Every structure is written in structure tokens, then in C-alpha cells.
Amino acid sequence: ILPSRLSEEQKRESDTQVKALQQKLSDLQRNKATRERLAEIMMQHLVFPSVAAALGVSPTPLEADGETVEAEVGTEVKRRGLVVQ
């Protein structure tokens, strides 16, 4: 349907739907950013041998800091002096 042929009520309903979808997209992007930040924070705390052992990783120093690793949840996080094996 062409926008010029929509009634005022249909236009308002359409605007409401667009705003709801924009809010949902914003929420999803914020949630993704939060998950990525949490994964990054968690990677910084793997220096404790008991935590590294519980997660099945080795707290081995990096050869080149700033490399990336694919986390189990599918988010890419920056390594901070640790290697995830």
C-alpha cells in the first residue's frame, strides 16, 4: 500500500509499529553490547588458576596482546594476556 493511500489511523498504527520495532532493535543491540562487554570482563579475570581450570582454559601469557578469540557464545572478545585453548 502506498503511504499516500493510508488513512490517518493506518498511518498512526504504522508509526507505532515502526517505533516498537526501533525500540526492539535498540534493546537487542544494547543486549549484544552488554554480552560482549561481560565476555571481555570475564576474560580479564581468568588469571585465577581455579577459574581457568573450571572453564577448561589455560592462563598462558599471550605472545601478542590484542589478538582476538571466538568465545563459546559466539562473541568476539579481545584477549588480555591470556590464551583460550
N, C-alpha and C positions, 0 to 999 in steps of 0.2 A: 504494500500500500504506500502510495506517495504521501510524504508528510503534509502536503497542501490539502489532501483529501481527508485527513484525520479530523475528527470532531475535537472540540476543546477538551472534552472528558478523556478521549483516547490519547490526546497529547499529554495531559496531566498523568495519566496512567503509565504511558511510555516513559515520561521523565522520571516518575517514581521508580520504575523498573531499572532504568539506567543508573540512577543514584544508588539503588540497592546493590546492583552488580559492581559498581565502582567501589562501594564500601567493602563488599566481599573480597574483591581483588586486593584492596589495600590491606585488609586483615590477613589474607593469605601471604602477601609479600612480607608483612611485619612478622608473621609466624615463621616464615622461612628464614628471615634475618635473625630472629631470636634463636632458632635451632642451630644456625651456623655459628653464631656467637657462643652459644653454650658448648658446642663441639670444640671450638677453639679454646675456650677456657678449660675444658676438661683435658685437652691435650697438654696444657701447660702444667697440669698437676700430676702427670704420670711419672714424676721423678721418684715417687714413693714406691719402693720395690714391691710392697704388698699390693698396692693398687695396680701396678703394671702386671704382676703375676695373676691377679684376679681377672684382669681383662685379656690375659694371654698375649701381652706385648712385652717387648724388651726396652728398658730405659737406656738405650745405647746413644751416645752423642752423635749428632749429625756431622757429616763431612762438610756440607754446605748449608748454612742456615737459610731458611726462607723457601725451601722446596715445598712441594705440596704432596698430600697423600689423600687417597679416596677413603673416606670413613665408611663404616658399615651402613650408616643411614643414607649414604649417597651424597653427602655434602662434602665439598672440598674444603679442607682446613689447612692453614699454614702450620708447618711443624716448627716447634720452638725447642730445638736442641734434642729432639727425641726421634727415634725411628720406630715406626709401627711395622711389625713383621707379620 
